[in-house]
Amino acid sequence: MTQSGDHRPIGIFDSGIGGLTVAQAIQQALPHERLLYFGDNANVPYGAKTNVEILRLSRGITRALLERDCKLIVIACNTASAAALKPLRAELPEVTFVGMEPAVKPAAEHTRTGVVGVIATVATVQGEVFTSIVERFAQDVKVIKQACPGLVLQIEAGEYATPKTEAMLRGWLEPMVAAGIDALVLGCTHYPFVRPLIERIVGPQVRVIDPAPAIARRVEHVLRGTGALAGDDRSGGMHCFTSGVPEFFRGVLQHLGMTDAHVGQGHWAGNELTLSYTSPRI
Ligand code: DGL
């Protein structure tokens, strides 16, 4: 048993509920850690915003999480990672960040057909980070990238399996299957909410890759490397904040079976975000 350790929380954020899929993987891998999650539901979707705007929001969120004494910041959003991770690391060199990037490498290693697919937001597929990942990890593989505008909002609306969501997904995925993909990367942390529907459309011959467990392993590796893991004599837990409606957020947590979390309110005032512990346990 590791006594004591560093019991400051891990800060995690996303444009909305998507990063909860990452938080859940971190909670499963590191049950003794305390998690502070912020979902910027008032500003979702980030995928349709400019990099300047995404950086402004990510900076405000990072500062609010650091004020709550977070020992590590996980940007549980591919879009915010692509736009803000590099500048935030330069601005805050003393802070440890873990970001997301589309899991092109495992897809390229898995493929037998030589064709892999990536679905993500418009901002992610158009960004320089995406181009550089493909250049680094998928030189001998054909990568079909597909932006899915509107899908994040469908998921935020709880439309995980409605005919409209299915029609949207079929429009993007069926051409990729016809082009021979045998691996599909979920390049947005919202998309695991519709994974059952995606798997039904692409069929069993296509491996669907969600990077959340790999991100959880990365968080563990980084904390272990800096001696900042919480002791296993401590109990973990999660406190969420949303700039949207806390009742809505509680419903999503219930859907994910994360019923042990608190939900508080986040308020934006210009560039400043304040997090207040207002609500009781769900
Ligand atoms: N979960 C975010 C991502 O991983 C969604 C971005 C958005 O709000 O459009 O990219």
Boltz pocket constraint, residues with backbone or C-beta under 6 A from the ligand:
constraints:
  - pocket:
      binder: B
      contacts: [[A, 14], [A, 15], [A, 16], [A, 18], [A, 19], [A, 43], [A, 44], [A, 45], [A, 46], [A, 47], [A, 48], [A, 76], [A, 77], [A, 78], [A, 79], [A, 80], [A, 121], [A, 124], [A, 152], [A, 187], [A, 188], [A, 189], [A, 190]]
      max_distance: 6.0
